[in-house]
């Protein structure tokens, strides 16, 4: 007790005679915290990348070669290709401080249009694909007009569009599935993204390659073009962007239209993934895409984040899903852990925003 009191008195004496030493001690810890914060602020994809690497390391240690085999690792890519493409569409919308709840429905409707135009109306499959891409772009364009020109909240607009497109999908298709055998025999181009490419023991699909190229292309566009900088500016502060000369309405409409186009490509990839055209597939695409984007570190408040992070977010979900399945765990553990990751990602985003103020 005497020694403890003596040490306490010594510290107080030093603090009294040398307050600068205490200040320097606090500044050291404060500056370290600020450095971490600024690093995360400058590189938003860093956190999901670290989580992805750690999750791969943990499941690799638990499962060994069973998880680290080329087949297993490329299987993860195949499983997340649709979510990864949708996450690219969702990312550019969320970067403008919006949200798109209709991405999954637009994806499915676009795939149904491709199938129906080919088999019901006798269109050449290539032209049917173009019609499906136009359909997705048009749905996104309507979202953009309602958000930008009518000034309706993105949540309400896309929630309504989700219901409209979902109903239109079932009414138009009469809830009929076009079988994989018919597509393979008469319109194989519809299954193009499902074709496999073998590299050693790894198996890639054209859908996986498209997903990676799309993410890289969008990352370049967002970082190195005027349009990309305007997207970030609108999400950061729309009023300030307008005062600086950015045509914010045009940017918002283009963002939602491009999002719709990407969703249409996801619809094409969906046909390749499942082999058939099914109006009931992919209905959770909106939730899964938002999950990937949030875990990927893109701020729900807009204006901050990297589209590469959304790819990492989708891969994290894929790693957890496959790893827990190989461990024989109940599927509910996957949802539990993903829920924890979502809350943790939002908490980290809030912390970064708070410290940077």
N, C-alpha and C positions, 0 to 999 in steps of 0.2 A: 504494500500500500504506500509506504514512504517513497519507494523508488518511482512508482507510478505518478504520485503527486509531484515529485521532483521533476520528472520528465515533462509533466503538464506545465509546471511553473517555468521550466526552461523554454518551452515552446512559446508560452505567453510573453516571456521576456524578449525572445527573438522577434516575435511579431510586433511587440511594442517598439523595439528599437529599429526594426527592419520591416515595416509594412510592405515594402516593395517586394521582399522575398515571397510573402504570401500571395501578393498580386500576380507575381510571375508564376507561382505554382498553379493558381487558378487559370491564368491565361494559357498555360501549357495544355491543360485538359480541355479548355474551351476551344483552343485552336485546333487540337486533334479532332474534336467533335465537328468543328466547322469544316475541316479538311475532308473528313469522311462524307459529310453532307454535300459539300460542293462537288465531290467526285461522283456521288450518286446522282446529283442534279445534272451534271454534265454528261453522264453515261447512264441513262435510265435502264438500259438493258443489262447492266452489270449484276444487279440483284438476282433477276431470274436466271441469268447464266450461272451464277454461283450455286443457286438452288438446284439447277439442272445437273451440274457436275457432281454436287454432293449426293443427289439422289441416285445417279448412275453408280457412283462409287459405293454407296451403301448396299444397293441391290446387287451389285457385282460381287461385293464381299460375301453377301449372304447366299448367293446362288451360283457364284463361280462361272464356269464356262457355259452353264445353262442359260445365263443371262447375257454374257459377253460374246456369244456366238454371232457371226455376221447375220445369220438368219433372224435372230431375235431382235437385234438392233435395227435392221431394216424393216422388220415387221412393225416396229413402233412408228416408223415414218409412214408406212402404208396405212396404219390405223388412224393417224392424225392428219392425213392429207386433206380431207374435206374440211375439218375444223380449222386447219391452218389457212386454207384459202378463204374461208368465211371470216377468219380473224383479220385477214388483210383488209377485207371490206369494212369490218367493224372498226378497225383501228383508225382509218382516215376519218370516219364519222365522229368517233369519240375525241379525236384530236381537235375537232372544232367545238368541243364541249357539248356535243349532241349524243344521241344513242339511236341505234337502229334495231328495233325488235322484230323487224320483218325479214331479216336476211335469210333465215331458214325457209320461210314460206316462199320467198322469191326464188330461191334455189330450186325448190321442188317444182314450182309452177314452170320455171324455165325448162327443166328436164322433161316435164309432161308435154309442153309445147313441142319440144324436139321430137318426142316419140309420136305424138298424135299427128303432127304435120307429116311425118314420114309414113305412118301406117294407116291413118284414117283418110288423109287427103292425097296421098300418093306423091308428095313432094320428094325431090332428090334429098337424100339424107344430109348432104352438105348444106343445101338451102334451108332445110329444117333446123339445122344447128344455128345458122345465122338468124333465123326467126326467133329461136329461143334466146339468143344473146340480145336481140332487139327488145324482146319482151322484158327481160330482167332490167335492161337499161331504162326502159320506159317507166317501170314501176319505181325505180330509184329516182328518176326525174320528177315524178309526181310528188314523191316524198320531199324532194328538194324545193320544189315550188311552194308547197304548203308551209314548209319551215321558213324559207327565205322571204317569200312575197306576202303570204297570208299571215306570217308571224305567229304560227301555232307552235306550241312546245314540241320538240322532237319526240319526246316520250309518247305523247298523245297521238301524234301523226302516225308514227310507226306502229304503235299498238293497234290503231284502227286499220292501217294497211295490212298488218299481219292477219287480222280477222278477215278482211276483204279478200286478200290473195288466197288464204287458206280455204275459204268457202268457194271461191272461183275455181280453185284447183280441183276440188272434189266434184263440183257441178260439171265442169268441163270434161273431166276424165271419166265421169260416171263411176268413179272409184274402181276402175279397171286397171290391171297391171299388164304391161306388155312384156312377154316372157323373154328370158335371155336367149333361148334357142332361136326365136324369131328374129331378134336383133342380130345375132351372130350370123344368121343365114342371109338376111336381106339388107341390113344396114350396119355393118361392122364398125363404121366410123363413129357411131354413137358410143361404142365401147373403147374408143381409142385410148383414153386415159387409164384404162385398166390393163393395157398390154404391158408385159413384164420384160425387164432387161436384166440379165444375169451378169454379175461381175464377181467372179470367184464364187464364194458361198453366199454372197449378198444378192438379194433380189429387189430391184427397184421397179417401180411402175412409172409410166409417163406422167401420171398424176402427181407423184412425189417430185419428179423433176420440175414439173410446171409450178408446183407450190413453192419450191426453193427459188426458182428463177423469178417468180412473181414477187416474193418478199424482197429479194435483192434489188429488183427493178424499182419497186415502190420506195424502198429505203433510199435509193439514189435520187429518185424524183423529189422526195420530200426534203432531202437535205441540200440538193444542189440545183434546184430550179426555182424560179420566181413563184410558180404556183404552189410548190411545197412550202416555201417560206410564208406565203399568204395563208395557207391552211393553219400553220402554227400561230400566226398573228391573229386570225379570227378566233381561234380557241383560247388564246391568252387574254385578249381584250378586244372584243368586236368593235366597240365604239372608238377605241384608239386606232384600230386598223382602218376604220372608215375615215377618220380625220387625217390619216397619213396617205390617203389616196387609194386604198385597197377597195375594189368593188366586191364587197362582202357577199352580197346576194348572189352574184355570179359564182363566187368561190363555193358557197354552200350548195347551190344547185349542181355544180360540177362534181362536188364531193359525193353527193347522194346518187347521182347518175352513174359515176364510176363505181361506186359501191354496188349498185344494182347490176352493172356489167360483170363485176367480179363474182357476184352471187350466181349469175347465169353460167359462168365458167365452172363454178363449183357444182352446179346442176349437171353439166356435161361430165365432170369428173365423177359425180355420184353414180351416173349410169355405168361408167367404167368400173367403179368400185363394187357395186352390187350386181352388175350384169344386166339388170332389168330396169324398166321405167315404172316406178311405183309411186302413186300419189300419197302413200302413207309413210314413206321413208323420210329421214332427215328432219323430223318435226322439232327436234330439240336443238337444231342448229343455232338458233338465236342465243339460247342460254349457254351453249358450249363455246360459242365465239366470244361472248362477253367474259366468260370465265378465263379463256386463254389471254384475252387482252388485259384483264385486271391483274392476273398473276404475272403477266409479262411486263408490268410496271408502267403502263400507260395511264396517266392521270385521268380520272373520270371528270375532273374539272376542266379538262382541255388544255391545249397549248404545250404539253410536256409529255415526252415519251418517245420511244423508238419502235418502229414497226417490227424490227428484229426481235424485240422483247416479246411480241405476240407469238412469234414462232417458238421462242423458248418456252413460253407459257403453255402452248399446245403440246410441246414435247414433254414438259414436266408431267402433264396429265397422262400422256401416253406411257411414260416410264412408270408412274405409280400404278396405272391400270395393269400393265403387263407384269410388273414386278410382284404385285400382290397376288395376281392370278397364278403366277408360277409358284408362289409360296403357299398356295392353297387357302388363302385368307378369304373371308366372307367379302362379297362385293361391296357391302355397306361401308367397310373400312376405307375403300377408295373415295366414296362420297364424303366421309368424315374428314379425311386428310385434305381433300381438295377444298372443302369448306374452310378448314383452318388456314390453308394457304391463301384463300381469297381474302379473309379477314386480315391476315397478316400483311398481305400486299397493300391493302387500303391503309392499314395503320402506318406502314413504312412511308407511303405516299404522303399521308398527313404530316408525319414527322418531318419529312424533307421540306414540305411547303412551309411548315411552322418555323423551322430553323432558318430558312432562307429569307424570311421576312425581316 
